């Protein structure tokens, strides 16, 4: 589905184009900013973009091919940007990365995505408000609103992961659960996905904040600098959480090893006690003719008493060395 919004910068008025074939006319008019949003694009939508805006086939091919690396590429008259919005998708708090492709030109911005995105909804809501403030209303402002909403969405998820890691630490040192290791690896996978979707964005900002590029005006650079600061915080937080998660995993393995050692100590203690008792039973179970205690009236009581005494002696010895 293709939706086109046109801003008349002189009057500050917004309008919607019903016919996509009029996009080129809107672009040719002075003082117009065109935003084309393409949701769940079809082949005809890509053909329309190529016809009306003259996009390079390689950039359109990247739009068709999902799971692109976050990046920015410069073509004649526009930049092509790929970034990802993060979304929690089920009760297990699994995450999904949703791709957003942006074509950024001097008087137009095109967004292409296969699923509804919160960043697009935020930009639709905030764009008129920023225009009313008198902020430069070009496509650079739209790109700022989209990218800012996308980057800021990472913070609540990282806070949730941090809280969950605190809970994991309590579980490890408190009510130890073997399934905790599954949760640790799941969170490790999540952080890896987040790292892959954010770290390459540094190159995007290095290009967008270049002074010599003509598409984004100087007054918008300060807003992109703010997003860059947020991005650095996100990446630093991800790296910190990965380090902490590594420590949590080490703690889990250490506690698990200690618990295994305690089990082995108890089994060793029980085995030693039984072996000591069995030794006495084995001695008196030998079939030799000359064994004085075999015909002793209190031989049976003596054997049982010896077993109990040896067993208790071994038990208290292990208690003393804190194996029990």
C-alpha positions in Angstrom: 0.0 0.0 0.0 1.4 3.4 -1.1 0.5 6.5 0.9 1.8 10.0 -0.3 1.8 13.1 1.9 2.8 16.5 0.5 3.8 19.5 2.7 3.6 23.0 1.3 6.5 24.6 3.3 5.3 28.1 2.5 1.8 27.7 3.9 2.6 24.9 6.3 -0.3 22.9 4.9 -0.5 19.1 4.4 -2.3 17.2 1.7 -2.6 13.7 0.5 -2.1 12.5 -3.1 -4.6 10.0 -4.2 -3.0 9.2 -7.5 0.6 8.0 -7.3 1.2 9.1 -10.8 1.2 12.7 -9.6 4.3 12.3 -7.4 6.6 13.6 -10.0 4.5 16.7 -10.4 4.6 17.3 -6.7 8.4 16.9 -6.6 8.8 19.4 -9.5 6.8 22.1 -7.6 8.7 24.6 -5.6 8.4 24.6 -1.8 7.0 21.0 -1.7 8.2 18.2 0.5 6.9 14.7 -0.4 6.7 11.7 1.9 5.8 8.4 0.3 5.2 5.6 2.7 5.0 2.1 1.2 3.6 -0.7 3.5 4.0 -4.3 2.4 5.3 -3.3 -1.1 4.4 -5.2 -4.3 6.1 -5.4 -7.6 3.9 -2.6 -9.0 4.8 -0.4 -6.0 8.5 -0.8 -6.8 7.9 -0.1 -10.5 6.0 3.1 -9.5 8.9 4.2 -7.3 11.3 3.6 -10.1 9.2 5.5 -12.6 8.2 8.5 -10.5 11.4 9.0 -8.5 14.1 7.4 -10.7 15.6 5.2 -8.0 18.6 3.1 -8.9 17.8 -0.6 -9.5 20.4 -1.6 -6.8 18.7 0.3 -4.1 15.3 -1.1 -5.1 16.8 -4.6 -5.1 18.0 -4.1 -1.5 14.4 -3.2 -0.6 13.1 -6.4 -2.2 15.7 -8.5 -0.3 15.0 -8.7 3.4 17.5 -8.9 6.2 19.9 -6.3 4.9 22.7 -5.1 7.1 22.0 -1.6 8.6 23.8 0.8 6.3 23.7 3.9 4.2 24.5 4.2 0.5 24.8 7.3 -1.6 23.2 7.4 -5.0 22.7 10.3 -7.4 20.3 12.7 -5.7 19.5 10.7 -2.6 20.7 8.5 0.2 19.4 4.9 0.8 19.3 4.0 4.5 18.5 0.6 6.2 17.7 0.3 9.9 15.7 -1.9 12.2 13.0 -1.3 14.7 12.8 -3.8 17.6 9.5 -5.4 18.6 8.6 -7.8 21.5 6.3 -10.4 19.8 5.1 -13.0 22.4 4.6 -13.9 26.0 8.2 -15.2 26.3 9.4 -11.7 25.5 11.1 -12.8 22.2 12.2 -10.0 20.0 11.8 -9.4 16.3 13.7 -6.9 14.2 11.6 -5.1 11.6 13.3 -3.6 8.7 12.8 0.0 7.6 14.2 1.3 4.3 14.5 5.0 3.8 15.2 6.9 0.5 16.2 10.4 1.5 16.4 13.2 -1.1 16.5 17.0 -1.1 12.8 17.4 -1.2 11.4 13.9 -0.7 11.5 10.9 1.7 10.3 7.4 0.9 9.9 4.7 3.6 9.5 1.1 2.6 8.6 -1.6 5.2 6.7 -4.9 5.2 5.0 -4.5 8.6 3.5 -1.6 10.5 6.1 0.3 12.4 5.8 2.5 15.5 8.5 4.8 14.2 6.3 5.6 11.1 3.3 6.2 13.3 5.3 8.5 15.6 6.6 10.5 12.6 3.1 10.9 11.2 2.0 12.3 14.6 4.9 14.6 15.3 5.7 16.0 11.8 2.9 18.6 11.8 3.8 19.6 15.4 7.4 20.3 14.4 6.3 22.2 11.3 4.1 24.4 13.6 7.2 25.2 15.7 8.9 26.7 12.6 11.6 24.0 12.4 13.0 23.3 9.0 10.4 21.1 7.5 12.4 19.3 4.9 13.0 15.6 4.5 15.8 15.8 7.0 13.3 16.5 9.8 11.3 13.5 8.8 14.4 11.3 8.7 15.2 12.6 12.2 11.8 11.8 13.6 11.9 8.3 12.1 15.4 7.4 13.2 15.0 9.0 16.7 11.8 6.9 17.3 13.6 3.8 16.1 16.7 4.3 18.3 14.8 5.3 21.4 12.6 2.2 21.2 15.7 0.2 22.2 15.9 1.7 25.7 12.8 0.1 27.3 13.8 -3.3 26.0 17.3 -2.9 27.4 15.9 -1.9 30.7 13.7 -5.0 30.7 16.6 -7.2 29.9 18.6 -5.6 32.7 15.8 -6.2 35.2 15.5 -9.8 34.0 19.2 -10.3 34.5 18.8 -9.1 38.1 16.1 -11.8 38.6 18.4 -14.4 37.1 21.1 -13.6 39.6 18.6 -14.0 42.4 17.5 -17.3 41.0 21.1 -18.5 40.7 22.1 -17.7 44.3 18.6 -18.4 45.7 16.2 -20.9 44.3 18.5 -22.5 41.8 16.7 -23.8 38.7 18.4 -25.8 36.0 16.3 -24.1 33.3 18.0 -20.8 34.1 20.7 -21.6 31.6 18.1 -21.6 28.8 17.1 -18.1 29.7 20.7 -17.0 29.8 21.4 -18.2 26.3 18.1 -16.7 25.1 19.1 -13.3 26.4 22.5 -13.7 25.0 21.0 -14.3 21.6 18.8 -11.2 22.0 21.7 -9.0 22.8 23.6 -10.3 19.8 20.7 -9.4 17.6 20.5 -5.9 19.1 24.2 -5.4 18.7 24.1 -6.3 15.0 21.2 -3.9 14.4 22.7 -0.9 16.2 26.5 -1.0 15.8 26.5 -0.4 12.0 24.3 2.7 12.5 27.5 4.6 13.5 28.4 4.7 9.8 25.0 6.0 8.9 25.3 9.0 11.2 28.9 9.6 10.1 27.5 10.2 6.6 24.4 12.1 7.6 26.2 14.5 9.8 28.8 15.4 7.2 28.8 19.2 6.8 29.3 19.1 3.0 26.3 16.9 2.2 23.5 19.1 0.8 20.4 17.1 1.8 20.1 17.8 5.5 20.4 21.5 6.6 22.8 22.6 9.2 20.0 23.4 11.8 18.9 19.7 11.7 22.5 18.4 12.4 22.2 19.1 16.1 19.1 16.8 16.2 21.1 14.0 14.5 23.9 14.6 17.0 21.4 14.0 19.8 20.3 10.7 18.1 24.0 9.7 17.8 24.4 10.3 21.5 21.4 8.0 22.2 22.8 5.4 19.8 26.2 5.4 21.6 24.3 4.9 24.9 22.4 2.0 23.4 25.5 0.3 22.1 27.4 0.9 25.4 24.4 -0.5 27.3 24.3 -3.6 25.1 28.0 -4.2 25.6 27.7 -3.7 29.4 24.8 -6.1 29.5 26.7 -8.7 27.5 29.6 -8.5 29.9 27.2 -8.8 32.9 25.5 -11.7 31.2 28.9 -13.4 30.8 29.4 -13.0 34.6 25.9 -14.4 35.2 26.7 -17.4 33.1 30.0 -17.9 35.0 28.1 -17.6 38.3 25.6 -20.2 37.1 28.4 -22.6 36.1 30.2 -22.0 39.4 27.1 -22.6 41.5 26.2 -25.6 39.4 29.7 -27.0 39.9 29.5 -26.4 43.6 26.1 -28.1 43.9 27.6 -31.0 42.0 30.5 -31.1 44.4 28.2 -31.2 47.4 26.2 -34.1 45.8 29.4 -36.0 45.2 30.6 -35.3 48.7 27.3 -36.7 50.1 27.5 -39.7 47.9 31.1 -40.3 48.8 30.2 -40.1 52.5 27.4 -42.5 52.2 29.5 -44.9 50.2 32.3 -44.7 52.8 30.0 -45.5 55.6 28.5 -48.4 53.8 31.9 -49.7 52.8 33.1 -49.6 56.5 30.0 -51.5 57.6 30.4 -54.0 54.7 34.0 -54.6 55.7 32.9 -55.9 59.1 30.2 -58.0 57.5 32.7 -59.3 55.0 35.2 -60.3 57.6 32.6 -62.3 59.6 31.2 -63.8 56.4 34.4 -65.6 55.5 34.1 -69.4 55.6 37.2 -70.2 57.7 37.0 -73.0 60.4 39.0 -71.2 63.0 37.1 -67.9 63.8 36.5 -67.6 67.6 33.7 -65.1 67.3 31.5 -67.4 65.1 30.6 -69.6 68.1 30.5 -66.8 70.6 27.1 -66.3 72.2 27.2 -62.5 71.7 28.9 -62.6 68.3 25.8 -61.3 66.5 25.4 -58.4 68.8 29.1 -57.7 68.7 29.0 -57.6 64.9 26.0 -55.2 64.8 27.5 -53.0 67.4 30.8 -52.8 65.6 29.0 -51.8 62.4 27.0 -49.1 64.2 30.1 -47.8 65.9 32.2 -47.6 62.8 29.4 -46.1 60.8 28.9 -43.4 63.4 32.6 -42.7 63.7 32.9 -42.2 60.0 29.7 -40.0 60.0 30.9 -37.7 62.7 34.3 -37.4 61.0 32.7 -36.2 57.8 30.6 -33.8 59.8 33.7 -32.4 61.4 35.4 -31.8 58.0 32.1 -30.3 56.8 31.3 -32.7 54.1 27.9 -33.2 55.5 
